Amino acid sequence: MHNQDFFFQALIYLLAAVISVPLAKKLGLGSVLGYLLAGTIIGPFVLGLVGNGAGSVMHFAEFGVVLMLFVIGLELQPSLLWKMRRSIFGLGGLQVLFTSLVIAAVAILFRFKLNQSIAIGLILALSSTAIVLQTLTEKGLLQNVAGRSAFSVLLFQDISVVPILALIPVLATLNGNINLDNSEITKISGVASMPGWLQLLIIVAVLSFIVLAGRFIARHIFRLIAETGLHEVFTALALLLVIGIALAMDKIGLSPALGTFIAGVVLADNEYRHELEITINPFKGLLLGLFFISVGASINFNLFAENPFQILGFVLLLIFLKFTVLLILGKVFRLRKGYEFLFAFLLAQSSEFSFIMISFSKQNHLFDDKTAGLLLLVATLSMAISPLLLIFNDKAVSPILSRWQNKLEYDEVEESENPIIIAGFGRFGLVIGRLLLANNFKVTIIDSNPANVEILRKFGFSLFYGDVTRPQVLEKAGIKDAKLFILSMAEYDDALKISKQPRPKDVALR
């Protein structure tokens, strides 16, 4: 009977994913929202097909986040990660600090105790790694300014999870009512009872072993397994690697996701990284989908029905507070051209780690049942709304910002037969353009930055102000007769979008 129930639950989850996600993608809602809707429909408060065990499934499915960080680490060179240190510790650290302070201050206004307010601020300051990274990967935004900034903040948040968990029992002692004998802190860190200097020594030793093994030993092991020609053994090795590192990180008190990310970065120069990525990706995608369905199924509609306006008010207030702090930080760190709004919308929700932290706080008597239930529902609903915020940004905010920032009207691009077209005339495009013009090549230049166009025209350059992502603009510019099409714009997403458009076979794209 137990096996039958397990297979029935698996059937329901898979059927929900297969039906809902293609429909959501077809409607332009994205896969994350499709999974969340599927979980809501099959959950205990709508059809009741998966019972009340969604929470336990979610803990299993959180391994998908670990796999995702490992795959992302494989795509990052250590040198690139070092270049991101300012945004990781600067932007990430300020985001956690200021968001925690703002949310804690608002919690005090709602008459929560000081220690509870601090805990609420720290817990809700974190954002969902699973939702944000899945969205960035799906939309191809991981390489633009907003995507990299959001990723940096998420990395710092992963680093801050363990210190926050360690702080919760300290905050709970201010209630004068705490029992640490059965606390989960011993499960979170197997070395928690050791002296601080010894814990640090163990952490450094484990991380050093991961780095050294990844650099000097892993290559030989991968080669030996690959020589067997058995792909399933390579798959087993890949999963063994990730699970082993995750368990090691868990034992020493660090985030498993952070540990596997470090391992991925170490293996980024390994010749077998592409094979590792291909092997891990199916498991990552399936477990992340299961995680999102579990989030949707865990929404407590009974609690929501008791006071829907208050709950929605808290959810919108949380999103507003986080959005405001993130938008200000985005401007301070010089995110421009709407990227600051995308950055703020990306991270405005709560985190999957909040489920663990809220339950841990409840166990330590920092929150009562009512407060814990309220926070869990607010966190879950904020995650469920997150994909809608990005749709709102794409459909409403971005077009308004584009019209507001572009004070010039687009030029009517003259029909041309010039053999060379340059799209984007910033620093790189200017160097290429001057070289070509100096050698008497006929060039059509198009740029979408109005300020740049005005300045360059003052220096005597002849160029058009237009949106090169529109096919009709390229047709007018003579793409059919061009021999060379140079994409030199700073916007990675626009360049990628243009490169995917159909063009004549004899046009060289650079």
Stockholm file with secondary structure:
# STOCKHOLM 1.0

chainA/1-510         MHNQDFFFQALIYLLAAVISVPLAKKLGLGSVLGYLLAGTIIGPFVLGLVGNGAGSVMHFAEFGVVLMLFVIGLELQPSLLWKMRRSIFGLGGLQVLFTSLVIAAVAILFRFKLNQSIAIGLILALSSTAIVLQTLTEKGLLQNVAGRSAFSVLLFQDISVVPILALIPVLATLNGNINLDNSEITKISGVASMPGWLQLLIIVAVLSFIVLAGRFIARHIFRLIAETGLHEVFTALALLLVIGIALAMDKIGLSPALGTFIAGVVLADNEYRHELEITINPFKGLLLGLFFISVGASINFNLFAENPFQILGFVLLLIFLKFTVLLILGKVFRLRKGYEFLFAFLLAQSSEFSFIMISFSKQNHLFDDKTAGLLLLVATLSMAISPLLLIFNDKAVSPILSRWQNKLEYDEVEESENPIIIAGFGRFGLVIGRLLLANNFKVTIIDSNPANVEILRKFGFSLFYGDVTRPQVLEKAGIKDAKLFILSMAEYDDALKISKQPRPKDVALR
#=GR chainA/1-510 SS CHHHHHHHHHHHHHHHHHHHHHHHHHTTCCHHHHHHHHHHHHSTTTTCSSTTTHHHHHHHHTHHHHHHHHHHHHTSCHHHHHHTHIIIIIIHHHHHHHHHHHHHHHHHHTTCCHHHHHHHHHHHHCCCHHHHHHHHHHHTCTTSHHHHHHHHHHHHHHHHHHHHHHHHHHHHHTTTCCCCTTCTHHHHCTTTTSCHHHHHHHHHHHHHHHHHIIIIIHHHHHHHHHHTTCHHHHHHHHHHHHHHHHHHHHHHTSCHHHHHHHHHHHGGGSTTHHHHHHHHHHHHHHHHHHHHHHHHHTCCHHHHHHSHHHHHHHHHHHHHHHHHHHHHHHHHTTCCTTHHHHHHHHTCSCCTHHHHHHHHHHHTTSSCHHHHHHHHHHHHHHHHHHHHHHHHIIIIIHHHHHHHHCCSCCCCCCCCCCSEEEECCSHHHHHHHHHHHHTTCCEEEEECCHHHHHHHHHTTCCCEECCTTSHHHHHHHTTTTCSEEEECCSCHHHHHHHHTSCCCTTCEEC
#=GC SS_cons         CHHHHHHHHHHHHHHHHHHHHHHHHHTTCCHHHHHHHHHHHHSTTTTCSSTTTHHHHHHHHTHHHHHHHHHHHHTSCHHHHHHTHIIIIIIHHHHHHHHHHHHHHHHHHTTCCHHHHHHHHHHHHCCCHHHHHHHHHHHTCTTSHHHHHHHHHHHHHHHHHHHHHHHHHHHHHTTTCCCCTTCTHHHHCTTTTSCHHHHHHHHHHHHHHHHHIIIIIHHHHHHHHHHTTCHHHHHHHHHHHHHHHHHHHHHHTSCHHHHHHHHHHHGGGSTTHHHHHHHHHHHHHHHHHHHHHHHHHTCCHHHHHHSHHHHHHHHHHHHHHHHHHHHHHHHHTTCCTTHHHHHHHHTCSCCTHHHHHHHHHHHTTSSCHHHHHHHHHHHHHHHHHHHHHHHHIIIIIHHHHHHHHCCSCCCCCCCCCCSEEEECCSHHHHHHHHHHHHTTCCEEEEECCHHHHHHHHHTTCCCEECCTTSHHHHHHHTTTTCSEEEECCSCHHHHHHHHTSCCCTTCEEC
//
